[in-house]
Amino acid sequence: MNILVLATGGTIGSAAENGVIAPNADSELRLLQAYRAQYAEKAHFDIQKICSILSENADDRFYETLITALQDVDPNAYAGVIVLHGTDTLSYTAALCAMACRSFPLPVCFVSSAYVLSDARQNGVANFHAAVRYIESGLSGFVVPYRNRNGETQIHLATRILEADPFLADFHSAMAKPLAIFRDGCIEPLSSPALPTQTQLREMRSLPVKRVSFPKSVFPLKLFPNLALDAISPDPDVCGAVLLFGYHSGTAPEAELTRFARRMEKAEIPVYLSPASPSDTQYASADALLRENILPLYGMTAESALAKLKLACNQSEMPRDTFLRQTLYFETVQP
């Protein structure tokens, strides 16, 4: 069985030297050696190093490179693809690739490690093993296998995984519903009305964007109490939209955002809000923002909202808001 490994760097592709963790040229070889020594499995891997960065340095050029590499893969040559990636921005890259490459017919697993491979606490080899078994089991979709500190390895849907816990470095899925569990060498898919089935994951989809590039940026803005929004002025020449990351109940500071929304309207920069859930009743602050034409992106993680908006602002196939109303890759979470 042939599996393509796309290496991008990250902790799994780094080494620690003199107290500094940085990408290392021999990391992929060490990963495969450790994997084969521990699991004695014989899948054949083709390694393609597309870049070597720490994932906190991921930018639009990185996304363009990775998405192009995925789109250039010959699906007849491989059973699946493993993307080696850092943990910091893993959830953002996975969501964007799943949406941009949703027509890709092979399983794609994003694999990372909480620590460098020479550290006894590392989980990169275990995560790689789960990815290989996912592919060998004939399963489909863009997924993230990850072993948390409690020893449980979960398989997360790429558009549902949340940013890692900053204290434990654990990953979780929206609504605490991963796609599957990896246990005793076997993938155990979880059944839930909130999750896509393997049949749905195998469905052929057309590309949402024919050529992926990001000349227009999305300005993500995390809201905090007493944030000085009056000091923030995105450049309309490069900013395609503002995405506000509000509080969990879909709320945001009313007075400051009202002024901000009016400034953005004059600059012709649309403003969106995530998270948001449709409801018959809503808080007064949320109602005020809707009346200022701050547009909610319903039922998505922050990562998926950002990915979808990035694609929407950089395509010409249809109006931006028409594009946003499409379901690209199971990003809408249903309670």
Secondary structure, 3 states (H helix, E strand, C coil): CEEEEEEEECHHHEEEECCEEEECCCHHHHHHHHHHHHHCCCCEEEEEEEEEECHHHCCHHHHHHHHHHHHCCCCCCCCEEEEECCCCCHHHHHHHHHHHCCCCCCCEEEECCCCCCCCCCCCHHHHHHHHHHHHHCCCCCEEEEEECCCCCEEEEECCCECCCCCCCCCCCEHHHCCCEEEECCEEEECCCCCCCCHHHHHCCCCCCCCCCCCCCEEEEEECCCCCCHHHCCCCCCCEEEEEEECCCCCCCCHHHHHHHHHHHHHCCCCEEEECCCCCCCCCHHHHHHHHCCCEECCCCCHHHHHHHHHHHHCCCCCCHHHHHCCCCCCCCCCC
